[in-house]
Amino acid sequence: MRSAWPLLPTTIAGSLPKPAWLAEPEKLWAPWKLEGRALEEGKNDAVRLALGMQEKAGIDISSDGEQTRRHFVNGYMEKLEGIDFKNLKTVRIRNRYDANVPRVVGPVSRPRSVHAQDAKFFRSLSDRPLKFTLPGPMTMVDTLYDEHYGSREKLAMAFAEILNQEALELCEAGIDVIQFDEPAFNVYFDEVRDWGIAALERARRGVRCRTAVHICYGYGIEANNAWKKTLGDSWRQYENTFPLLAKSSIDQISLECANSHVPIDLIGMLEGKDVLVGCIDVASNRVETPEEVAATIRQALKFVPKERLFPCTNCGMVPLHRDVAAGKLAALGAGAALVRKELV
């Protein structure tokens, strides 16, 4: 599908707000409001709406908005065996906040495909390039309590095997880009070096479509916003991971840039990779102007070849109001169009 992409192809990091009739708006992990067949039909309808919202905004590579799962990590893990979702344990996630998480009580396994049918339905809705997101192995490990493996690395590799099976099926279903979400890469730098990259490589082994990894500073929720305030005037976390990712087989790196303190020159460390530059701040309800988006893109073009630059959102937008998300998508599409005209 690469030849079908325009210059500066736009995309999003993953999630979009769910309709109020499907789940409580502006809330992470919101429970479903429907059950049974009505829930399945509602999820499909929400995917249609998410795709339409992106196409109207001029987004070139669309996501399903993660409309078929409650949460980007737990929505996948709840379909696996060996994980107890009933008797939760309180742990500190990403070294930022406490949460009640599921427990690993035995060998993790995938009794059946989690998202293959979702991907096939999504593919049936459009002939344009499509993206599907999966949680990354390290972030899965960091979102539960392990009582079986006794090693974050061993558990990550077990998850990587499972994710690889899923990714191969998604690719077979016609998905063009499979993105692994790894916000934990911005926290555990020694583990990223020691086994995180290896787990990511295992998860994408043999996948023929394009693969991406998303590394950000988290959803625009209070705990993440408070953590950002402790990072000072220069956020250089990417300096630890970008050189490692530049040597990896992952095709695309998705990162946070807009309204942050990430030095823009750090993206120059990703030579040879497609760079998904976050031009939309998901931690604010203020809708960017196309000119602001264009300004971020122009700055990024100083360090990334135009053929490698993909204007994107900083992170997912599920905690935002749908009207806000729609406005931000429109700004992303219009801002990229401005710079595209300049380059042509």
SULCORNOR-V345614 format. One record per pair of residues at least 4 apart in sequence whose C-alpha atoms are under 7 Angstrom apart, sorted by the first residue. I is the first residue (numbers start at 1). J is the second residue. D is the distance in Angstrom with one decimal. If there is no record, write none. Layout:
I_J_D, I_J_D
//
This chain:
1_5_7.0, 1_129_6.5, 1_176_6.9, 5_9_6.0, 7_307_6.4, 7_340_6.6, 8_306_6.7, 8_307_7.0, 8_309_5.7, 8_310_5.2, 8_311_6.5, 8_336_6.6, 8_340_6.7, 9_60_5.6, 9_310_5.2, 9_311_6.6, 10_59_5.1, 10_60_5.1, 10_61_6.3, 10_310_5.5, 10_311_4.9, 10_312_5.8, 10_333_6.6, 11_59_5.7, 11_60_6.1, 11_61_4.9, 11_62_6.0, 11_311_6.6, 11_312_5.0, 12_63_6.8, 12_312_5.0, 12_313_5.1, 13_312_6.6, 13_313_5.6, 13_314_6.8, 13_315_5.1, 13_316_5.4, 14_63_5.9, 14_65_5.6, 14_66_6.6, 14_133_6.4, 14_316_5.1, 15_65_4.2, 15_66_5.0, 15_316_4.5, 15_317_5.5, 15_318_5.5, 16_65_4.6, 16_66_6.9, 16_316_6.4, 16_317_4.8, 16_318_4.5, 17_25_6.8, 17_26_6.9, 17_317_6.1, 17_318_4.0, 17_319_6.4, 17_320_6.2, 17_321_6.6, 17_322_5.5, 18_22_6.5, 18_23_6.3, 18_25_6.5, 18_46_6.9, 18_67_6.3, 18_318_6.8, 19_23_6.5, 19_25_7.0, 19_46_6.7, 20_24_5.6, 20_25_5.5, 21_33_6.6, 22_32_5.9, 22_33_5.3, 22_34_6.4, 22_42_6.5, 23_30_5.8, 23_31_6.0, 23_32_4.9, 23_33_5.5, 24_30_5.7, 25_321_6.8, 26_318_6.4, 26_319_4.0, 26_320_5.1, 26_321_5.9, 27_319_5.3, 28_71_6.9, 28_319_6.2, 29_70_5.1, 29_71_5.3, 30_70_6.3, 31_70_6.8, 34_38_6.0, 34_39_4.7, 35_39_4.7, 36_40_6.7, 37_41_6.2, 38_42_5.9, 39_43_6.1, 40_44_6.4, 41_45_6.2, 42_46_6.1, 43_47_6.3, 43_67_6.1, 43_68_5.3, 44_48_6.4, 45_49_6.3, 46_50_6.1, 46_67_6.1, 47_51_6.1, 47_64_5.5, 47_65_6.9, 47_67_5.8, 48_52_6.1, 49_53_6.1, 50_54_6.4, 50_64_6.3, 50_65_5.9, 51_55_6.2, 51_62_6.5, 51_64_6.3, 52_56_6.0, 53_57_6.3, 53_326_6.6, 54_58_6.3, 54_59_5.2, 54_62_6.4, 54_329_6.8, 55_59_5.6, 57_329_5.7, 57_330_4.3, 57_333_5.6, 58_333_4.9, 59_333_5.7, 60_129_7.0, 61_129_5.0, 61_130_5.3, 61_131_6.4, 62_129_6.7, 62_130_5.0, 62_131_5.8, 63_130_6.0, 63_131_4.8, 63_132_5.9, 64_122_6.8, 64_132_6.8, 69_75_4.8, 70_75_5.3, 71_75_4.8, 72_76_7.0, 72_135_6.3, 73_77_6.4, 73_135_5.3, 73_140_6.2, 74_78_5.7, 76_114_6.9, 79_114_6.5, 80_108_6.6, 80_109_5.7, 80_110_4.9, 80_111_6.8, 81_108_5.4, 81_109_5.2, 81_110_6.3, 82_104_5.9, 82_105_5.5, 82_106_4.5, 82_107_5.3, 82_108_4.5, 82_109_6.7, 83_102_6.5, 83_103_5.5, 83_104_4.5, 83_105_5.8, 83_108_6.8, 84_102_5.5, 84_103_5.1, 84_104_6.3, 84_105_6.6, 85_102_4.7, 85_103_6.8, 87_102_7.0, 88_100_5.7, 88_101_5.3, 88_102_4.9, 88_103_6.3, 89_100_5.3, 89_101_5.4, 89_102_6.4, 89_103_6.7, 89_145_6.6, 90_98_6.4, 90_99_5.4, 90_100_4.3, 90_101_6.1, 91_98_5.4, 91_99_5.7, 91_100_6.6, 91_101_7.0, 92_96_6.5, 92_97_5.3, 92_98_4.3, 92_99_6.3, 93_97_5.6, 93_98_6.0, 93_99_6.8, 93_142_6.2, 93_143_6.2, 94_142_6.8, 94_184_6.1, 94_187_6.4, 96_223_6.7, 96_227_6.7, 97_223_6.3, 101_143_6.4, 101_144_5.0, 101_145_6.7, 102_144_5.1, 102_145_6.3, 103_144_5.7, 103_145_4.6, 103_146_5.8, 103_147_6.7, 104_145_6.1, 104_146_4.7, 104_147_5.5, 104_148_6.1, 105_147_5.5, 105_148_5.4, 106_148_5.5, 108_158_7.0, 109_162_6.9, 110_162_6.4, 113_166_6.5, 115_119_6.1, 116_120_6.2, 116_169_6.2, 116_170_5.8, 116_173_6.8, 117_121_6.2, 118_122_6.1, 119_123_6.0, 119_170_6.3, 119_173_6.3, 120_124_6.2, 120_173_5.4, 121_125_6.8, 123_174_6.4, 123_175_6.9, 129_176_5.8, 130_175_5.6, 130_176_5.4, 130_177_6.4, 131_175_6.1, 131_176_5.9, 131_177_4.6, 131_178_5.8, 132_175_6.8, 132_177_6.4, 132_178_5.1, 132_179_6.2, 133_178_5.7, 133_179_4.6, 133_180_5.9, 133_181_7.0, 134_179_6.1, 134_180_4.9, 134_181_6.2, 135_139_6.7, 135_140_6.4, 135_180_5.3, 135_181_4.8, 135_182_6.8, 136_140_6.2, 136_180_4.8, 136_181_5.0, 136_182_5.0, 136_200_6.9, 137_141_6.4, 137_156_5.0, 137_159_5.6, 137_160_5.6, 137_199_6.4, 137_200_6.7, 138_142_6.3, 138_156_5.8, 138_182_6.8, 138_184_6.4, 138_196_6.2, 139_143_6.3, 139_182_5.5, 139_183_6.5, 139_184_5.2, 141_152_6.4, 141_155_6.7, 141_156_6.1, 146_150_6.7, 149_154_6.5, 149_155_6.1, 151_155_6.3, 152_156_6.0, 153_157_6.2, 153_195_6.4, 154_158_6.3, 155_159_6.3, 156_160_6.0, 156_199_6.4, 157_161_6.3, 157_199_5.5, 158_162_6.6, 159_163_6.1, 160_164_6.0, 160_199_5.7, 160_200_6.8, 160_202_5.8, 160_203_4.5, 161_165_6.6, 161_202_6.7, 161_203_6.1, 162_166_6.5, 163_167_6.0, 163_203_5.4, 164_168_6.1, 164_202_6.9, 164_203_4.3, 164_204_5.7, 164_205_6.6, 165_169_6.5, 166_170_6.2, 167_171_6.1, 167_178_6.9, 167_204_6.9, 167_207_6.7, 168_172_6.2, 168_207_5.5, 169_173_6.2, 170_174_6.7, 170_175_5.8, 171_175_5.1, 171_176_6.9, 171_207_6.9, 171_208_7.0, 171_209_5.9, 176_209_5.5, 176_210_6.2, 177_209_6.0, 177_210_4.7, 177_211_5.6, 178_210_6.4, 178_211_4.9, 178_212_6.2, 179_211_5.7, 179_212_4.4, 179_213_5.4, 179_214_6.8, 180_212_6.1, 180_213_4.7, 180_214_6.2, 181_213_5.8, 181_214_4.7, 181_215_6.6, 182_213_6.6, 182_214_5.7, 182_215_5.3, 183_214_7.0, 183_215_4.8, 183_216_5.4, 183_217_6.6, 183_218_6.6, 184_188_6.3, 185_189_6.5, 185_192_6.1, 185_215_6.4, 186_215_6.6, 186_216_7.0, 186_237_6.0, 186_238_6.9, 188_192_6.2, 189_193_6.3, 189_240_6.5, 190_194_6.1, 191_195_5.7, 191_196_5.7, 192_196_4.0, 192_197_5.8, 193_197_6.5, 195_199_6.1, 196_200_6.3, 197_201_6.1, 198_202_6.2, 199_203_6.3, 200_204_6.5, 201_205_6.1, 201_249_6.9, 210_251_6.1, 211_250_5.6, 211_251_5.4, 211_252_6.3, 212_250_5.9, 212_251_5.7, 212_252_4.3, 212_253_5.6, 213_252_6.4, 213_253_5.2, 213_254_6.0, 214_253_6.1, 214_254_4.4, 214_255_6.1, 215_254_6.1, 215_255_5.3, 216_255_5.5, 216_256_5.2, 216_314_6.8, 216_315_6.4, 217_256_7.0, 218_224_6.0, 218_315_6.8, 219_224_6.8, 219_282_6.9, 219_283_6.8, 219_315_6.3, 219_316_6.5, 220_224_6.5, 220_225_6.4, 220_282_5.7, 220_283_3.7, 221_225_6.2, 222_226_6.0, 223_227_6.3, 224_228_6.2, 225_229_6.6, 231_235_6.3, 233_261_5.9, 234_261_5.1, 234_262_6.0, 234_263_6.6, 235_261_5.2, 235_262_4.7, 235_263_6.9, 236_262_6.3, 238_242_5.7, 239_266_6.6, 241_245_6.2, 242_246_6.0, 242_269_6.1, 242_270_6.1, 243_247_6.7, 243_269_6.1, 243_270_6.9, 244_248_6.6, 246_270_5.1, 246_271_6.5, 246_273_6.8, 251_273_5.7, 251_274_6.2, 252_273_5.6, 252_274_4.5, 252_275_5.8, 252_276_7.0, 253_273_7.0, 253_274_6.4, 253_275_5.2, 253_276_5.9, 254_275_6.2, 254_276_4.3, 254_277_6.3, 255_276_6.2, 255_277_5.7, 255_278_5.7, 255_314_6.3, 256_277_6.6, 256_278_4.7, 256_314_4.3, 256_315_7.0, 257_262_6.1, 257_277_6.3, 257_278_4.8, 257_279_6.2, 257_314_6.4, 258_278_5.8, 258_279_4.8, 258_280_5.6, 258_281_5.4, 258_296_7.0, 258_314_6.8, 259_281_6.0, 264_300_6.6, 265_303_6.2, 267_303_6.5, 268_303_4.9, 268_304_6.2, 273_308_6.8, 274_308_4.5, 274_309_6.0, 275_308_6.0, 275_309_5.2, 275_310_6.0, 276_309_6.2, 276_310_4.6, 276_311_5.8, 276_312_5.6, 277_310_6.1, 277_311_5.2, 277_312_5.4, 278_311_6.4, 278_312_4.7, 278_313_4.4, 278_314_4.1, 279_293_5.6, 279_296_6.1, 279_311_6.2, 279_312_5.7, 279_313_5.5, 279_314_6.4, 280_312_7.0, 280_313_4.6, 280_314_5.6, 280_328_6.8, 281_313_6.9, 281_314_5.8, 282_314_6.2, 282_315_6.3, 282_317_5.9, 285_324_6.3, 287_324_6.5, 287_327_6.0, 287_328_5.3, 288_292_6.2, 288_293_6.9, 288_328_6.2, 288_331_6.1, 289_293_6.5, 289_331_5.7, 290_294_6.1, 290_331_4.7, 290_332_6.5, 290_334_5.4, 290_335_4.0, 291_295_6.1, 291_335_5.9, 292_296_6.5, 293_297_6.4, 293_331_6.9, 293_332_6.2, 293_335_5.0, 294_298_6.2, 294_335_4.6, 294_336_6.1, 294_338_6.5, 294_339_6.0, 295_299_6.3, 296_300_6.3, 297_301_6.2, 297_311_6.9, 298_302_7.0, 300_304_6.1, 301_305_6.2, 301_306_6.2, 304_308_6.4, 304_309_6.3, 305_309_6.5, 311_336_6.8, 317_325_6.6, 320_324_6.5, 320_325_6.3, 321_325_6.3, 322_326_6.1, 323_327_6.2, 324_328_6.2, 325_329_6.2, 326_330_6.2, 327_331_6.3, 328_332_6.2, 329_333_6.3, 330_334_6.1, 331_335_5.8, 332_336_6.2, 333_337_6.3, 334_338_6.3, 335_339_6.7, 336_340_6.0, 337_341_6.2, 338_342_6.6, 339_343_6.3, 340_344_6.2
//
